[in-house]
């Protein structure tokens, strides 16, 4: 659990309220435990807990174990799942994934539909709104407090605008959030998929690392950075886009129009292209390549170990030089490759960086099917459990002015 410190704010009460609510979200706790961690008096903590219970956000769930010195068994507190739900959405330009999540970002029910690929953003947003409204009506008995909408591309979270996406090249400066808010009548928070997955990892890591980077290698490459346990978005909301940094001046043409981008060399799309070019085979899938690699096919293993692993390692070394993170998490289907794929990535990472920069822990994780939807729910939670936005979301006040303020 994170270390909570004394709070300094123009509204100390709401800060304490949010701090205690966030603690209970992370871990079932008693009033005495909370008072001990935040350094508040037990009466002050009990007063805030009463308010949270009265508002339906927190519930008492039974008794814990008595302390070593004896006394009454403490009453334990948890988030009340009946308080409300989150509408979680991921859209990649062709498929719409939807889920109802609770206030801990746990997925309760989900659905997926195929959508036509089109340049008509108005028509597709109308169709998305239609599907989302029908889904909520059918699946959620509790109130929906907000929607988290995750997609690939450069996203301005302040204006809820998709500025640009390689996946949707015709969509430029589309006010997705405002359109959906009008249609759904709830707050909508949009976020880049890589940054959203970093929020999900922040929750999983339980604040063991102050600075870490998540890298998702798929058909494209997405990168998210957490600095001091806070998601980094940059001055203009476009950070962090390592996918389209040049790593090889004479490299292949990237979908973005440049040559030698990291994505054009290290993504699963790049691997498929390389294998098909070398083997002259067509119609291969990543699963085909993984199967043949793990069976020991020499030609496939040579490409994966000496091309894909090499370029992934080069990109991770660049990230380490910029941020010096304590941990880099590589999320990819490619992690299903058996040895020596991971060892090769680490070897190149170490060779291309230096002792001053290669101390980051490199963790390899396969992507689970629920990552994007869980991440979209975490986007909402990042606002809901914050002093700046909680009041507006929970009571459905003018949260939009808080975004722009």
Backbone torsions as a table, in degrees:
resi	resn	phi	psi	omega
1	UNK	NA	147.2	-179.2
2	UNK	-66.9	157.2	176.2
3	UNK	-87.3	119.6	179.0
4	UNK	-92.9	139.1	-178.8
5	UNK	-120.5	169.8	178.9
6	UNK	-57.9	139.8	-172.9
7	UNK	-99.2	137.3	174.6
8	UNK	-118.0	116.6	-176.4
9	UNK	-158.0	156.4	174.8
10	UNK	-69.8	-19.9	176.2
11	UNK	-129.9	80.4	-174.7
12	UNK	-63.1	-31.9	-177.8
13	UNK	-63.8	-46.6	-178.9
14	UNK	-68.0	-33.5	176.4
15	UNK	-63.5	-45.7	178.2
16	UNK	-64.3	-39.8	178.0
17	UNK	-57.7	-48.9	-178.6
18	UNK	-68.7	-39.8	179.3
19	UNK	-59.5	-46.1	-178.6
20	UNK	-68.8	-41.2	177.9
21	UNK	-61.0	-42.7	179.9
22	UNK	-65.5	-38.2	178.1
23	UNK	-62.6	-42.3	-179.4
24	UNK	-69.3	-30.7	175.6
25	UNK	-64.1	-39.9	-178.0
26	UNK	-72.2	-34.6	-171.5
27	UNK	-158.5	137.2	172.9
28	UNK	-62.5	127.7	-173.9
29	UNK	-141.3	164.5	173.4
30	UNK	-101.6	167.2	177.9
31	UNK	-60.8	-40.2	-178.6
32	UNK	-64.5	-41.9	178.3
33	UNK	-60.8	-44.4	-179.3
34	UNK	-62.5	-45.6	-179.6
35	UNK	-60.2	-39.1	-179.3
36	UNK	-67.3	-39.9	-177.1
37	UNK	-72.4	-44.6	-175.1
38	UNK	-89.3	-9.5	178.1
39	UNK	75.0	27.0	177.2
40	UNK	-102.8	161.6	176.3
41	UNK	-71.4	152.1	179.8
42	UNK	-61.7	-39.7	176.5
43	UNK	-60.9	-38.9	179.6
44	UNK	-65.9	-42.0	177.8
45	UNK	-64.7	-43.9	-179.2
46	UNK	-61.5	-35.2	178.8
47	UNK	-65.0	-43.1	178.8
48	UNK	-68.8	-39.8	178.3
49	UNK	-61.2	-40.6	178.3
50	UNK	-60.6	-41.3	179.0
51	UNK	-64.2	-42.1	179.6
52	UNK	-65.5	-38.0	177.6
53	UNK	-68.5	-43.8	179.9
54	UNK	-61.8	-32.9	179.5
55	UNK	-82.3	-5.9	176.9
56	UNK	84.9	11.6	-178.1
57	UNK	-88.7	-28.2	-176.3
58	UNK	-128.5	149.2	178.8
59	UNK	-136.3	155.3	172.9
60	UNK	-88.4	133.9	-172.5
61	UNK	-120.4	8.9	180.0
62	UNK	131.1	-166.3	-175.3
63	UNK	-110.8	144.1	174.5
64	UNK	-92.4	-172.2	179.2
65	UNK	-77.8	146.8	177.5
66	UNK	-71.0	154.6	-179.1
67	UNK	-74.1	170.2	-178.6
68	UNK	-62.2	-27.2	-178.9
69	UNK	-88.6	1.5	178.5
70	UNK	90.5	-159.5	-179.0
71	UNK	96.3	-173.8	-178.4
72	UNK	-69.2	148.3	174.6
73	UNK	-71.6	132.2	-176.6
74	UNK	-71.3	148.2	175.1
75	UNK	-84.9	129.1	-176.9
76	UNK	-92.1	148.8	-176.0
77	UNK	-121.3	145.4	178.3
78	UNK	-146.5	162.8	174.2
79	UNK	-66.2	136.7	178.3
80	UNK	-85.4	109.8	-175.9
81	UNK	-65.9	-13.2	179.0
82	UNK	-82.0	-5.4	-174.9
83	UNK	-65.0	-36.1	-178.0
84	UNK	169.5	168.8	179.9
85	UNK	-124.5	167.6	177.7
86	UNK	-116.9	136.4	172.3
87	UNK	-92.7	117.3	-175.3
88	UNK	-109.6	129.6	-172.8
89	UNK	-136.0	136.9	170.8
90	UNK	-129.4	130.4	-179.5
91	UNK	-131.8	125.9	-177.7
92	UNK	-113.1	13.2	-179.9
93	UNK	99.3	-17.5	179.4
94	UNK	-134.7	-29.0	-177.6
95	UNK	-124.8	137.0	176.5
96	UNK	-111.3	118.2	175.5
97	UNK	-106.2	134.9	-177.6
98	UNK	-131.9	146.2	176.5
99	UNK	-150.2	150.6	168.3
100	UNK	-101.2	125.6	-178.9
101	UNK	-123.1	155.5	174.8
102	UNK	-86.6	-175.0	-174.9
103	UNK	-77.0	2.7	171.1
104	UNK	-103.1	4.3	-178.6
105	UNK	73.1	18.5	173.6
106	UNK	-78.9	134.5	-179.9
107	UNK	-78.1	127.2	179.8
108	UNK	-97.9	-42.2	179.1
109	UNK	-155.3	148.6	-178.8
110	UNK	-145.4	162.5	-178.7
111	UNK	-152.6	155.3	180.0
112	UNK	-137.6	138.2	177.6
113	UNK	-136.3	148.0	174.8
114	UNK	-86.6	139.3	178.7
115	UNK	-122.6	149.3	178.7
116	UNK	-66.7	142.1	175.0
117	UNK	-80.0	118.9	-174.4
118	UNK	-147.3	155.9	175.3
119	UNK	-90.6	-4.5	-178.9
120	UNK	-86.7	87.3	-175.4
121	UNK	-64.4	-32.5	-179.8
122	UNK	-63.8	-44.3	-179.6
123	UNK	-65.9	-42.3	-176.9
124	UNK	-71.6	-34.7	177.0
125	UNK	-68.4	-34.7	174.1
126	UNK	-63.0	-42.2	179.8
127	UNK	-67.2	-40.5	177.6
128	UNK	-61.7	-45.1	178.6
129	UNK	-60.2	-39.9	179.0
130	UNK	-61.9	-46.5	178.9
131	UNK	-64.3	-42.9	-177.0
132	UNK	-66.0	-43.7	179.0
133	UNK	-62.7	-41.1	179.1
134	UNK	-66.7	-40.0	-179.9
135	UNK	-63.8	-46.8	179.6
136	UNK	-62.5	-44.2	-179.3
137	UNK	-60.3	-37.7	-176.5
138	UNK	-82.3	-29.6	-167.3
139	UNK	-114.7	-16.5	-174.4
140	UNK	-117.3	115.5	175.3
141	UNK	-82.6	-31.8	-179.9
142	UNK	-81.0	161.6	177.5
143	UNK	-64.0	137.6	173.3
144	UNK	-89.6	117.3	-175.6
145	UNK	-84.6	-27.7	-178.2
146	UNK	-171.0	168.0	178.4
147	UNK	-120.9	133.4	171.6
148	UNK	-105.0	123.3	-174.3
149	UNK	-120.7	115.9	-174.2
150	UNK	-115.2	138.9	178.6
151	UNK	-157.5	166.1	177.0
152	UNK	-77.7	149.3	175.2
153	UNK	123.7	179.6	178.0
154	UNK	-86.5	114.1	-173.9
155	UNK	-115.8	130.0	172.8
156	UNK	-95.2	106.4	-175.7
157	UNK	-72.4	-23.9	-179.3
158	UNK	-69.4	-42.6	-179.2
159	UNK	-99.1	0.3	-178.3
160	UNK	54.8	45.2	-175.4
161	UNK	-119.5	136.7	168.7
162	UNK	-85.4	112.5	-177.6
163	UNK	-80.7	-42.0	178.5
164	UNK	-165.7	145.5	176.0
165	UNK	-145.0	130.5	175.4
166	UNK	-62.6	-32.3	179.7
167	UNK	-69.0	-27.7	179.7
168	UNK	-131.6	71.1	-171.2
169	UNK	-61.1	-23.6	-179.9
170	UNK	-83.3	-12.6	-179.0
171	UNK	-89.7	105.9	177.7
172	UNK	-127.1	127.0	179.2
173	UNK	53.5	51.0	178.9
174	UNK	-93.1	123.6	-177.7
175	UNK	-81.3	70.5	-175.6
176	UNK	-61.0	-45.0	-177.2
177	UNK	-59.8	-47.3	-178.0
178	UNK	-65.2	-38.5	179.2
179	UNK	-64.3	-47.4	-177.4
180	UNK	-70.1	-35.3	177.2
181	UNK	-60.9	-39.7	178.4
182	UNK	-65.5	-39.1	-177.1
183	UNK	-78.5	-36.5	-174.3
184	UNK	-95.1	-21.7	-179.6
185	UNK	63.7	35.2	174.4
186	UNK	-142.2	161.2	174.8
187	UNK	-61.5	140.1	178.3
188	UNK	-126.8	128.0	178.9
189	UNK	-119.1	118.1	179.1
190	UNK	-101.8	152.5	-177.1
191	UNK	-153.7	151.4	172.0
192	UNK	-64.4	140.7	-173.7
193	UNK	-63.6	-37.5	-178.9
194	UNK	-68.9	-39.4	177.7
195	UNK	-68.9	-36.7	178.6
196	UNK	-63.0	-41.2	-180.0
197	UNK	-66.8	-26.3	176.0
198	UNK	-68.9	-36.8	174.0
199	UNK	-61.3	-40.7	178.2
200	UNK	-62.9	-41.0	178.5
201	UNK	-68.8	-34.4	175.8
202	UNK	-56.8	-41.6	178.6
203	UNK	-67.0	-44.7	-177.8
204	UNK	-65.4	-37.8	-176.9
205	UNK	-71.7	-15.1	-179.3
206	UNK	51.0	36.5	173.4
207	UNK	63.1	32.1	175.2
208	UNK	-73.3	-22.6	-177.7
209	UNK	-127.0	130.8	178.1
210	UNK	-75.5	-33.4	-177.5
211	UNK	-132.6	118.8	174.9
212	UNK	-149.0	163.0	-177.1
213	UNK	-126.7	136.3	172.9
214	UNK	-109.7	134.9	179.3
215	UNK	-126.8	121.9	176.8
216	UNK	-108.0	117.4	177.9
217	UNK	-103.7	111.7	-178.2
218	UNK	-137.2	-141.7	173.9
219	UNK	-61.3	-27.8	170.1
220	UNK	-125.6	-170.8	178.0
221	UNK	-127.4	129.3	177.5
222	UNK	-120.7	143.2	-177.1
223	UNK	-133.2	135.4	175.1
224	UNK	-131.0	145.4	-175.8
225	UNK	-127.7	133.9	173.4
226	UNK	-114.7	122.9	177.7
227	UNK	-116.2	124.2	-177.1
228	UNK	52.4	43.6	177.4
229	UNK	65.0	18.6	178.2
230	UNK	-123.1	137.0	177.9
231	UNK	-65.5	131.3	-179.2
232	UNK	-97.4	126.3	-178.7
233	UNK	-115.5	-13.5	-179.0
234	UNK	84.7	168.5	-176.6
235	UNK	-65.6	-29.4	-175.6
236	UNK	-119.2	22.5	171.8
237	UNK	68.9	12.3	-177.4
238	UNK	-104.8	-1.4	-177.6
239	UNK	-76.5	146.2	5.7
240	UNK	-123.6	120.7	-172.8
241	UNK	-112.0	79.3	177.4
242	UNK	-78.5	-17.8	-176.1
243	UNK	-57.4	-34.9	-174.8
244	UNK	-112.2	34.1	166.6
245	UNK	-93.3	143.0	-176.4
246	UNK	-79.0	124.9	177.2
247	UNK	-115.4	-9.2	-179.8
248	UNK	-152.5	106.1	-175.1
249	UNK	-56.7	-31.8	-178.2
250	UNK	-105.6	24.4	-179.2
251	UNK	-77.7	178.7	-176.8
252	UNK	-68.3	159.6	176.7
253	UNK	-66.4	131.0	178.8
254	UNK	-93.7	159.4	179.2
255	UNK	-63.0	-21.4	179.7
256	UNK	-78.7	-10.8	179.5
257	UNK	105.7	-13.4	177.6
258	UNK	-91.9	170.3	178.0
259	UNK	-110.4	140.9	172.8
260	UNK	76.5	22.9	175.6
261	UNK	-66.2	152.6	178.2
262	UNK	-55.3	-41.8	-179.4
263	UNK	-62.1	-36.1	-178.0
264	UNK	-72.5	-10.6	-178.7
265	UNK	-114.1	-28.9	-169.9
266	UNK	-116.2	-6.4	-178.1
267	UNK	-77.2	169.9	175.7
268	UNK	-66.4	-31.0	175.7
269	UNK	-62.2	-43.1	179.0
270	UNK	-65.0	-39.0	178.9
271	UNK	-64.7	-45.3	178.3
272	UNK	-59.3	-44.6	-179.7
273	UNK	-62.2	-42.4	-179.0
274	UNK	-64.2	-45.2	-179.2
275	UNK	-64.4	-43.6	-179.4
276	UNK	-66.5	-34.1	177.8
277	UNK	-67.3	-42.4	-177.5
278	UNK	-74.9	-43.7	-174.2
279	UNK	-89.0	-14.6	-176.6
280	UNK	66.9	15.6	176.9
281	UNK	-90.7	151.3	178.8
282	UNK	-123.7	158.8	174.7
283	UNK	75.3	20.0	179.2
284	UNK	-77.1	154.3	174.0
285	UNK	-115.7	164.5	177.0
286	UNK	-61.6	-37.2	178.4
287	UNK	-63.6	-35.2	175.5
288	UNK	-60.4	-45.0	-177.7
289	UNK	-67.5	-41.7	178.2
290	UNK	-60.4	-45.0	-179.5
291	UNK	-61.2	-46.2	-177.9
292	UNK	-69.7	-35.6	175.6
293	UNK	-62.2	-49.6	-176.3
294	UNK	-69.5	-18.4	174.4
295	UNK	-85.3	-6.5	174.0
296	UNK	94.4	18.3	-179.3
297	UNK	-65.9	120.3	-169.9
298	UNK	-60.0	-46.7	-177.1
299	UNK	-62.8	-42.5	179.1
300	UNK	-66.9	-43.5	-179.2
301	UNK	-63.8	-35.6	178.7
302	UNK	-64.0	-44.1	179.7
303	UNK	-65.2	-47.3	-177.2
304	UNK	-65.0	-46.1	-174.4
305	UNK	-75.3	-34.0	-173.5
306	UNK	-106.9	-6.4	178.3
307	UNK	-118.8	-65.5	-177.1
308	UNK	-65.0	-48.7	179.3
309	UNK	-61.4	-37.3	179.3
310	UNK	-60.7	-51.5	-175.0
311	UNK	-71.9	-30.8	173.2
312	UNK	-64.0	-45.1	178.7
313	UNK	-60.4	-39.4	177.6
314	UNK	-60.6	-46.3	-179.7
315	UNK	-64.6	-41.0	178.7
316	UNK	-64.8	-36.1	177.2
317	UNK	-64.3	-39.8	177.5
318	UNK	-62.8	-42.2	178.5
319	UNK	-61.5	-44.2	-179.3
320	UNK	-62.3	-37.7	179.9
321	UNK	-67.1	-32.5	-178.6
322	UNK	-79.2	-46.1	-169.7
323	UNK	-109.3	-17.9	-173.9
324	UNK	45.2	54.3	-177.7
325	UNK	-73.5	154.2	174.8
326	UNK	-70.4	-29.2	-177.0
327	UNK	-148.0	140.2	171.7
328	UNK	-120.0	123.2	179.3
329	UNK	-103.0	119.5	178.0
330	UNK	-100.2	109.2	179.0
331	UNK	-99.8	119.0	-177.7
332	UNK	-168.5	147.7	170.8
333	UNK	-63.2	-23.8	-179.8
334	UNK	-64.5	-18.9	178.6
335	UNK	-68.8	-4.7	173.9
336	UNK	-78.2	-10.6	174.7
337	UNK	-64.9	135.2	176.4
338	UNK	-77.0	178.7	178.7
339	UNK	-56.8	144.4	12.1
340	UNK	-106.0	28.6	-174.8
341	UNK	-54.6	-54.0	-176.5
342	UNK	-64.0	-40.1	179.3
343	UNK	-62.1	-37.9	178.9
344	UNK	-67.1	-40.8	176.8
345	UNK	-58.7	-47.6	-178.7
346	UNK	-64.9	-38.7	-179.3
347	UNK	-63.0	-43.6	178.7
348	UNK	-68.1	-40.7	176.9
349	UNK	-55.9	-46.7	-179.4
350	UNK	-67.3	-39.1	-177.3
351	UNK	-69.8	-38.2	-174.9
352	UNK	-84.9	-15.4	173.2
353	UNK	-101.8	-151.7	-179.9
354	UNK	-149.5	167.9	-179.0
355	UNK	-53.0	-26.9	-179.9
356	UNK	-76.6	-18.3	-173.7
357	UNK	-122.8	-11.3	-173.5
358	UNK	-99.9	28.6	-179.1
359	UNK	-90.7	-0.2	179.5
360	UNK	-66.5	140.3	171.9
361	UNK	-74.8	125.6	177.9
362	UNK	-99.8	117.5	-179.7
363	UNK	-112.5	133.2	-179.6
364	UNK	-106.5	121.3	179.9
365	UNK	-133.2	136.1	174.4
366	UNK	-78.5	148.4	-176.9
367	UNK	-80.7	125.2	176.1
368	UNK	-86.4	158.7	-172.8
369	UNK	-64.3	-22.1	-174.9
370	UNK	-98.2	5.5	-174.1
371	UNK	-56.0	-49.7	-174.6
372	UNK	-65.8	-41.9	-179.0
373	UNK	-69.7	-40.5	177.0
374	UNK	-64.0	-38.5	179.2
375	UNK	-65.5	-39.0	178.3
376	UNK	-63.1	-36.9	176.8
377	UNK	-67.6	-36.9	178.1
378	UNK	-65.2	-29.6	175.6
379	UNK	-59.7	-47.9	178.4
380	UNK	-63.1	-44.0	-179.0
381	UNK	-60.3	-35.5	-179.7
382	UNK	-62.4	-28.4	176.3
383	UNK	-88.7	-42.4	-176.6
384	UNK	-61.7	-38.1	180.0
385	UNK	-96.0	40.8	175.7
386	UNK	-130.3	146.7	-177.8
387	UNK	-65.3	-31.3	-175.8
388	UNK	-71.8	-32.4	-171.4
389	UNK	-116.2	-17.4	-172.7
390	UNK	-55.5	-49.6	-176.5
391	UNK	-57.8	-44.8	-178.1
392	UNK	-66.6	-39.6	179.9
393	UNK	-71.9	-49.2	-173.3
394	UNK	-64.5	-39.6	-179.0
395	UNK	-102.5	6.4	177.0
396	UNK	55.1	43.4	176.5
397	UNK	-86.1	-159.3	-176.0
398	UNK	-82.4	71.1	178.5
399	UNK	-64.8	-26.1	-177.8
400	UNK	-63.1	-36.0	179.0
401	UNK	-68.0	-28.0	177.3
402	UNK	-69.0	-36.2	177.7
403	UNK	-59.6	-44.4	-171.4
404	UNK	-89.1	-8.8	-176.5
405	UNK	-79.2	NA	NA
